[in-house]
Amino acid sequence: MLQNEKKQSFIELGKFLSQFSENDCKKHNNVLCNDLFFDDFIKLIHLSQSHNGWYTPEQVFFSIQSWANALTEENLNKWLSAYSFDSVKESKNVALILAGNIPLVGFHDFLSVLITGHNVLVKTSSNDQHLLPFLAKYLIAINPDFANKITFVEGKLENFDAVIATGSNNTARYFEYYFKDKPSIIRKSRNSIAVLNGKETKEQLIALGEDIFRYFGLGCRNVSKLFVPEGYKFDAFFEAIFEYQDVIHYEKYANNYDYNKAVFLMSNFKLLDNGFLTLKEDTSHASPISSVFYETYNNIEDLKQRLQAENEQIQCIVSDNMIENSILFGKTQTPDLWDYADNIDTISFLLIT
């Protein structure tokens, strides 16, 4: 399959996904195989919550729209122009062990393997077993050559040349041992943080709420920790994120809020609380669902050095250009194709595998 054929297939997939949004699903005449897939995909979106209670239609639609926005000809060209694909002389079998914390969380790895000309063996998470296989069927329908390049594996992974595996810090140790003889990318637990200076606008703080609450805070790109200047008053922060108050009406989130708040209070921790989010002063980056940790700083240069030392624990940093390569407020869950998880260039890895 020629590189341009593969790229065009994903552009067509992007067009297909662009039809589905929370407010309006509109069937377009120029989308390939729509009669076969459009109605079934709507059904799957609304069934997703029965497969995984965190996959509400709102969250699934958001993920779909994010990928629709990413899979454009302009974005794919910009992403792939940085690489030479001449080094891929033969297709290898690349195994993917996917997480299931947010909808389609493993799609970027899936895309990367196929776009570099390799074959993909996918072991989905038990929490996300339906969305990616559906999109794979769509790709095969518009380009049958993908049929021999995509395999979903239910049992033991076998006959693979390289692996990309995502899991917790505990499972990462198992992966590193089990796959020690194979080229691999092993992803561990990471969290995202925000660095505030106290001068943020209300609009920026509202956008920060998107970084905190999107996917109920389950993603590694969700902000779970704030660094604020000494003496920082959280009034403006709480006022801004009040827009997200409806999150407490979702039972699974509310149960986590009640439980984690009770645990903190029984341990006599001091909390700031607005009825749907708790703030706790803590040195850890990883906060539980419905809670955000925070620390104060008095010297931004010292903080930059600390964050650099803790780089392997951090997925991304949100700030108003206070930290080098930081992300704007509200943008953590809409990464570009060239924003790699753990800052590991997946395409470069696959090109030399």
C-alpha positions, 0 to 999 in steps of 0.5 A, a space after each residue: 500500500 502506498 503511503 498516500 493511500 494510507 494517508 487518504 484512508 485516515 483522511 476519509 476516516 476523519 470525514 466519517 467521524 466529523 459527522 458525529 457530535 453531541 448536539 447534532 449527528 448529520 449524515 453527509 453525502 460525500 462520506 464513504 460507506 456511510 450507509 453501512 456504518 453511520 447508523 451503527 456508529 450512533 448506536 455504538 456511541 450510545 451503548 458505550 456507557 453500558 460497556 464502560 460506565 465512564 464512557 458517557 455519550 458526552 465524553 465519547 462524542 468529545 473524543 470522536 470530534 477530537 480525532 475528526 479535527 486531527 485527521 485532516 489532510 493538513 494535519 497529516 501532512 504536517 505530522 508526516 512531513 518530518 519523517 522519511 519512510 524509505 527505511 521501512 523495507 518490510 512490514 513488521 508485526 507491532 503489538 499494542 497493549 492498550 489502556 481503557 481509561 478514556 475513549 479511543 485512548 490507543 488510537 494514536 498508536 494504532 494510527 502510527 503503526 499503520 501509517 508507517 506500513 507495519 501490521 498491528 496486533 491490538 490487545 484492547 483493554 477490557 474497558 474499551 473493546 468496541 470503539 477501535 474495532 468499529 473504526 478498524 472495520 470502517 478502514 477496511 471497508 474503504 481500503 480492503 488492503 488493511 484487512 491483512 494489516 489489522 488483527 485484534 487479539 483476545 488471548 496471548 500475544 504471539 508472533 510480534 516483532 515490537 510492542 507498545 504497551 501502556 499501563 500502571 507503574 506496576 504493570 510497566 515492570 511486568 511489561 519491561 520483564 516480559 518484553 525485554 527481548 523485543 523493541 518496545 515503548 513501555 508507558 507508565 503512569 503520568 499526570 498533568 499539572 498547572 502552574 498559576 501566577 494568580 493573574 489568570 483571567 476568568 476565561 483561563 480558569 474556566 478553561 482550566 476546568 476543562 483540563 480538570 473535568 474532561 473525561 472525569 479526570 481519568 486521563 493522563 493529560 487531565 490536570 490533577 495538580 496545581 502549583 500556586 504562588 504563596 498566599 494564593 486565594 482560590 476564590 477566583 478559581 472556585 468561581 470559574 469552575 462552578 460552570 462544571 458543577 453538573 459533574 456531581 450529578 453523574 453517579 460514578 463521579 459523585 460516589 468517588 467524590 463522597 468516598 475520597 472526601 470522607 477518607 480525607 476528612 477521617 485522616 484530618 486533612 485540611 480541605 478546600 471544597 465547593 461541593 463537587 471538587 476538593 483541593 488538598 495540599 499534597 506533594 504528589 502529582 496523582 490525585 484521586 477522582 474528584 480531587 486536585 492536589 496543590 502546592 505553593 511556590 515562592 520562586 518560579 525558577 526553583 519550581 522550574 528546576 523541580 519540574 524538570 527533575 520530575 519530568 518522567 512523572 509529568 505528561 504535560 504542563 498548563 500555564 500562561 507561558 510561565 513554563 517552557 513548552 507548556 500548554 494553553 488552558 483548556 487544551 490538554 485533551 486536544 493534542 496534535 498528532 505530533 504531541 507524543 505521549 511521554 514525549 516518545 516519538 512513536 513514528 521514529 521508533 517504528 521507522 527503526 524497528 
